[in-house]
């Protein structure tokens, strides 16, 4: 780390989170590469991410991209504080056909998983892992043998060390306040609170703050999105509140039947969900949760399906992670919903309501019209957007692919995530999951 501001850099990367650090770590050399962050390494979305790493996507392009990212996680599990425990997608009947398709396509790309169908077969399979399993409203299990989770802050620090070892300079506590362009739209100067940096290329990897950089470049607030032979104007950015929390029990509270660390659990159910507090019905609509034991969080950590808080990022006037943004705080109703869902799935949680605790986790996601990332040069030929703040943490491999593109080698895995897909009607398909990004 170095807090002196250079007058010039070959590449300026804005954002010292998972994507920005991964780009710098994977360039052939990061000499004369500067990473600028308004706070500190991993202080934003990456540093409070749940840390789940999975390949469970209905969208083929996401599935292939995540298979690549899982490979990067596996390449240095010690440095990335990565735990390859696997991942369980336990689904309701309306999702069975789609999840069956995911299993087939995972097999086609050599990503090991096992698919179990039928309500009774699902119950028996899960009871082999957790003898107290009792979830209703589920009829299939996709057990990904790869994947798992990483400890968020530790993994970001490991990635930062790799970026610095590759020659990058990380400048903390320095906010970008302007992007000066030439007549072609190329950014020639990055203006910061501590001085200006002339540059040859800019990478914008700022997670939920992407809208601020979007405004600096005067890019459109609404864009045409084509579908079914028609086109409509839609807001480019929307904010979703990512609901996550922690249960303050001993980490070995959630060991499997053999006493070992179990896979990450994700459940999507259409059974009525009753409150762990007083038995009232919280919802009769499909709901979803995920959870895992985590020694880093010192407990059981996970989350639930998000809720939309702002349809148009134009309405945002405060820092989405700041103290003056109460609309983005995880609501009190989340704790009751998540804890009730845990108890719905496993008997051991039925008496643990008092152990719920509020921890820095979850946060805000800034989403595109189809809820999937944009990886592309936008505005000027030397401006590369890594525009994603929810899939982001698990997608550590995106930085390696973007690094290759910065060096002139176009990557096939990134093509389905170009900005042009919206106008061309090539948006990513929608699944039946309660989660908008699955």
Helices and strands as residue ranges (DSSP letters): E 8-14, H 18-26, E 33-36, G 45-48, E 52-53, H 60-75, E 82-83, E 87-91, G 93-95, H 96-108, E 113-117, H 119-129, E 140-144, E 148-150, H 152-165, E 169-171, E 176-181, E 187-192, E 195-204, G 207-209, H 210-216, E 222-227, E 230-235, E 238-242, E 244-247, G 251-254, E 264-269, E 273-274, E 281-283, E 287-294, E 299-304, E 307-310, G 313-315, G 326-328, H 332-345, G 347-351, G 353-355, E 356-357, E 363-367, E 374-377, E 383-387, G 392-394, H 398-406, H 412-415, H 421-424
